[in-house]
Each structure stands twice: as C-alpha cells, then as structure tokens.
Amino acid sequence: MKILITGGAGLVGSHAAEYYAKKKWKVIVLDNLARSKLFKAERESVEYNWKYLAPFRNILRIKGDVRNRSDLKRALGRGVDVLLHAAGQPGVGFSISDPREDFSINAFGTLNVLEELRKVSPRAAFLFCSTNKIYGENVDAVPLRKTKTRYCFVGRKGIDETFPIDLAAHTPYGVSKYVADLYTQEYGVLYKMKTGVFRMSCIYGTRQFGFEDQGWVAHFVIQAVTGRPLTIFGDGKQVRDVLYVEDLVKAYDRFIQSPLKQGVFNIGGGANHTTSLLELLDLLKEQLPFRSPVSFSNWRASDQKVYISDIGKIKRQLGWSPRIGFQEGLERLIQWVEKNRMLFEKR
C-alpha cells in the first residue's frame, strides 16, 4: 500500500506518516515547511518533524506546495492507494489579515490536490482534514449556562453533522475550509471517488508546535514549561472537546479500511473528553512549577464559547471511539515539551 500525506511535517501529518511507516506502507510526505513563516515564528517548528521522519526508510520526503501541479505530480508518481490531505493554513488570525492567501492554500490547494489525484489515482481513498469552524457562529445560538470554570451546552451534548452551516459568520478560515470540504464531497459524488471529510475539533499531541493563534493546548503547555507569558482571549471559560492525535489517525485508518465510499464526520474527543482554558490552566498548575504570567484580552472573532463534537455517527459507522484520555495525553505532551525545551527556549 502507498499513501501520500500532504502537510506531512505537521502534527497530524507526521503522526500519520509514522503510523503507516510502521505498518510497512510506502509513505510519501509532501510539505512546504511554511508553518513557522505563516505564524511569524522566530524558531523552526515543523522542520523538527521533517527531520524526525528522515530515518524511516519507507518514507519519501518531498518539499513542495499543494498549489504547484509539478510538486503534486512528483509526489503522486504513478499513483497511490490513499491520499491524506492534511496541508493547510490553520490560523484564524492569519485568514483575517490575508484572506487571499488563506483561500489560495485551503480552497484552491485542496481542489488542486483532488484534481491531480483524480487524474492519476481515481480509485484512491481521499481523506480531508476539515474543521469545526465551518459551523461558524451558528454554534453560539445553542443555549448555554455558565459555571465557575466553563460554559456548558443546554439541551445538547454536542454538534452533529446535520447542524446548520449557512447564515452565520465563519471568518475567512472557516469559509476556505468549508469550500474545500464541499469540493471533497462533490468529487466523491460526481467522480465516484472514495472521500472522507473529517471535521476536526481540538487535536493535540507530541511534536505539536502550538502558537497563540493555533494549537492552543500545545501553546499553553509550551508557555507553562518555559515560564513565558500566557494571554487568554475572552474569559477563559471557552470549552472544546480534545482528541489525542494517535486516536485521530486510527479513525482515518478505520475509514480507509471500511467499505464506505463517502463519509462526513465530526470528530474530536466528544462529550467525555473536554476542557476549558481555565481548567487546562489548573491542570498545568498541578503538574508543573507554574511561573507563567497570565493576562486576559478581548474575545477573538468568531471564537465559539463552546464547541463539542457529537461523535455518534463515526462511532456507529466506523466502530471508532477515543482511547486516550485527556489527562494521559496531556502528560505525554508535557513530557515531550520538557524533554525538548531547547526547541522553545529563547536564544
């Protein structure tokens, strides 16, 4: 079996590459290594994962851009069995400051990948990393109650795949990812391709280089371990369901191995694996010598107060459910950051 993973140096892509390499698949990783530049980071980030994958003899690394047809043709070669499209621009803030580039990467980039795959390997499985942001501010119409540390849905455990998407603000990021989401579904129906859309909530894990604008669990851990300042936008009672990256990759594998031709799934930790920003701070204070100054700032655009995935559909159709609890996953992430703190310390 052969798999092409776009964005293969990112959190999701690198863990998927390692997973399939260990299963003895032929793995091609395509990445332009632009994450640090996108977030104006002073340090390297995904370059670490790029080097991490180097020793695997059955992983071929190609530096390239999903918007470049020549790069895609080189990566696809004579064909693949699976394509996991994890490449993308993941920052809401970046999409607001540069919506044209956001659209180019997320929407056009996905269409470009789909079309090149259709030409070379029309029977391959195509998996797209979508996002909960496609539901936009419609999620804020769900009634909430407020406790000391979090907001809670009233009358609803989570957001399922039938939840309304239209007639709400999304930010350009949510729009560009929704365009890509729809194109993936359309290619499945129109061209009879095997397509899986995974609308992801908060994914976290080792080898995640979190920034203030994206990857907030890892960002909190990195700041706490290094004693650097933390800014909370809003009141900190925002809640997300959290899913450890290894569980996500196993969900992808369930879809690849399944007889399903098309699928759209909301995926995250679900109602049993959630945390608020304030609750994560408390956990970090329990596990670390917490020295980070914490400040509060204004709410960010379209920041949902609660987002929890209803994962009932993926449980029913793929027999999948999360296995790694947040406490265990957080401990793994903390240990990795502590072991590699030189990657995050100021020079």
N, C-alpha and C positions, 0 to 999 in steps of 0.2 A: 504493500500500500504506500501511496505517496501523497503527502499533504503540503500545500503551500500556505504559509501563515504570513499575512501582511501585518505590519506593525509588530513583527516578531520579537523586537527588543523591549517591548513594553511589559507591564505586569502580566496581563492576560496572555499576550502572545508568547512571551518567554516561558511561562509555565506550561502552556500548551505544547510548545516545541520540545521541552524536556520530557513531558509526559509521553508524547508519541515517539520520541527518540528511544526512550526506554522500552517501548513496545516494539522496537526494531523496525519502525516505519522509516521510509526515506522522507526527510523533512527539509523543506526549502523555506528559509526565512527571508522576507523582504522588509527592509526598514530604511528610512532616510535619516534616522537618528536626529530628528529635528525637535524633540521634546524640550530639551534644555533651552534652545533658541526661542521656541514659542512662548515659554514662560519666563524668558529673560533671566534665566538662572546663571549664576556665576560659576557653577560647578557642572561637571558632567553628570548625567543621570542614567538614561538608558544605555549609554556606552558601557556601563558596568555589565548589564545583561547581555549585550552584544559579545563582550569578552567571555562572559560566563558560558555561553553556548559554544564557544570555539573548540573545546576539547572533544565534543561529540563528533565522532567520525561520520555518522549518518545525518548530520545537519550541514546543509549548504547555506552559507550566509551571503546574501546579495544586498549591497547598499543601493537603494533605488526608491523611486517615488511612484505611488499608485496612479498618479496623474500622467505618468510617462508611459506611453504604449510600448516603447522599446524595452524599458525596465520590466514591464509585465510579461512581454513575450519571452524575455530571457529567463524570468523566474518560472514561467509555465512550461517552457521547453516543449516537449512533445505531448504533454498532458499530465494531469494529476487526478487523483481519486477524490480528494477533498480540498476545499479552499476555505480557510477560516479568515474572515476579513475583520481583523482587529485594528487595522490602521485607522487613524482619525485624529481630528483636532478635538480634544476633550474639555476645553476650558470655556465656561460660560462667559467670563470676563473678556477673554480674547475675542469671542464671537461678537460681542457688543462693540469692541474697539475696531475690529476688522472683519465685518460680515462677509465681504467679498472673498477673502482668503478662507474663511470658515466654510463658506459654500463650496469653494473650489476643492478643498480637502475632503469634506464629508459627503457632499452630494455628488459632485462630478467625479470625485475619486472612486466612489462606490459604483457608479454607473460604468465607469471605465473598466473596473475590475470585472463586473458582471459580463460586460460585452466581450472582453477578451477571453474570459472563461468559456462563454457560450460558443465562441468560435473554435476553441481548442479542445475543450472537455465538456461538452454539453450534458453528459451524464454524471458529472461530478457533483458531489454534495457541496452546497454553498451555505456557510453559516455567517450571519451578520451580527456584529455587536452593536445593538441598538441601545436605547436609554429610556429611563422613566421620564425624562424631560419632554418626551413627545406629548405627554398628557397636559403639560403646561400648568397654568393657574386654575384649570378646572378642578384639580385636586383640592384647591383651597375652598371649594364650595362644600366639601364634606364637613358636617358639623364637628366641632372639636370641644374638648374640655381640657382645662389646664390644671396640672398638678404642680408640686413643688419643683420637679426636675424635668418635666416633659409635657408636650401636647399629646393628646390621645384622640383617635377617631371615635366618634359616637355613632353606633349603629352599623359599623362596618369594620371588618377585620383587616381588609387590605384592598388594593386596587387590582381588578382583574382585567382581562384583555378586552372586555366589552365596554370599558369605561370611556366616556366621551373625550374626544381629542380636539374637535373644532371649537371655534368661537372663544378662544382664550389666548392670552399672551404666552409665548413659549421661549422667548429670547431667540436670536438667530441660531444658536447652537441647537436648540430643540427643533427648530424648523428644518435645518440642514440634515439632522439625523432622521427626522420624520420623512423627508424626501427620499433618503437612502433606504429607509425602512419600507416605504411603498414600492420603490423600484425593485427591491429584493422580492417582495410578494408578487409583483407583476411578472417578473421573469419566471417565477415558479409556475404561475398560472398560464401565461401566454406561450412560453417556450418549453413547458413541461420539465423544468429543472427541479431538482431536489433542493429546496431552500428552507432554511431555518432562521427565524428572526428571534433574537433573544434581547428583550427589553430589560436591561440590567439596572438594578438598584446599586447600592454601595458595595463595590467589590474591593477587597483589601487582601494583603498578604506580604510575605517576604519578597525582597527585591522590588518593592514599590517605592518610587521616589515621589512622595507627595508634596504638592505645593499648596499655597494658600487658596488657589483658585480651582484645584482639582486634586483628588486623592486625599481627602481630609483626615481620614483615620491615620494614615501613614504620616501626614504632615503633623498632626498632633503628637504622635509618638516621637518623631524626629526632633521637634522643638523641645519636648519634655526631656528627652535623653540628653540633649546638648545644652539645656538650660536657657534656650533662646525665647524671645517673647512670643506669645500667642494672642491673636486677635480673634474674638468671637463676633461675627456679624449677626445682629439680632440679639435675642435674649438668651440664646443657648439651649432653649427647650425644644428646638427642632429635632425631629426623630426620623431615623432611617433604619430600614432593615439592612443588615450587613451579612455578606456572604464571603467566606474564605475562598480564595482563587482556585484552590485544588478541587473544591466541590463544584465550582463553575465548569472547569474543564471536564469533569466527569459527566456533567449534564450534556455538554457538547457531544461527548462520545456516545452517550445514550441515543441522541438524535441520529448521529452518523450510522449507528448500528441498527436503528429502528427501520421498520418498513414504511414509515411516514414519508410522503412525497413533499408536503409542505407543512410548516408549523410556525405559529407566532406565540411566543411565551413570555410572560412576565416572570423574571427570575431575580431572586435575592434570598435573603435569609428567611423571609416570611415573618409572620407574627411572633414566632417563638425566638427570633434572633434579631433583636432591635436594640438601639441605644440612642440617647440624645447626646448633644455636645457636652452638656453639663455632667451627665452620667459617665461619659468617657473620661472627662477630667478627673472625676472622683476615682475611677479605676486606676488611672495613671498615678494619682497621688498615693494610692495604696501600694503600688508595685515599684515606684521609683522614688529616689530622693528629689522630689519635685521642686525645681527652683525657677521655673519659667514665670515671668511677669504676665498676667492675664489682663487684657483690656477688652472693652466692648465697643462696637461701632454700629453704624446704621445697617438695616437689613439690605441684602443684595437683591437685585432684580430677579423676580420670579422664583425666589427661594421658597419652596414648598415647606410649610410648617411641619407637615407630616407626610412622609411617603413610605408606605409599607406594601410590598408586593403580595398579592394573593397568588400563591404558588400551587393552587389546587389543580389547575389544568396540566402543568408539567408533571405533577405527581401522578395524575391519572393516566396521561398518555405515554409517559416515558418511564414511569416507576422510579422516579428520582426524588430525593429529598436531601437537605443539608445534613452532613455528618459531623462537621467540626464546629463546636460551639464557639461563641464569641470570646469567652474567657481563654480557651485554649488557643484560638487563632491570634488573639491579642498578645498572649505570652510569646508565641513564636515570632511575631513581628518585632516585639520589644527586644528579644534576644538577638535577632538578626541586626537591628539597628545598633545595639550596644556593641556587638562584635565588629561592626563595620563603621563605627562612629567617625573614623578618619575621613569617610566619604562626605560627612555632613558638617564637620568642624570647620570653623573659619580658618583660613590660612593666614 
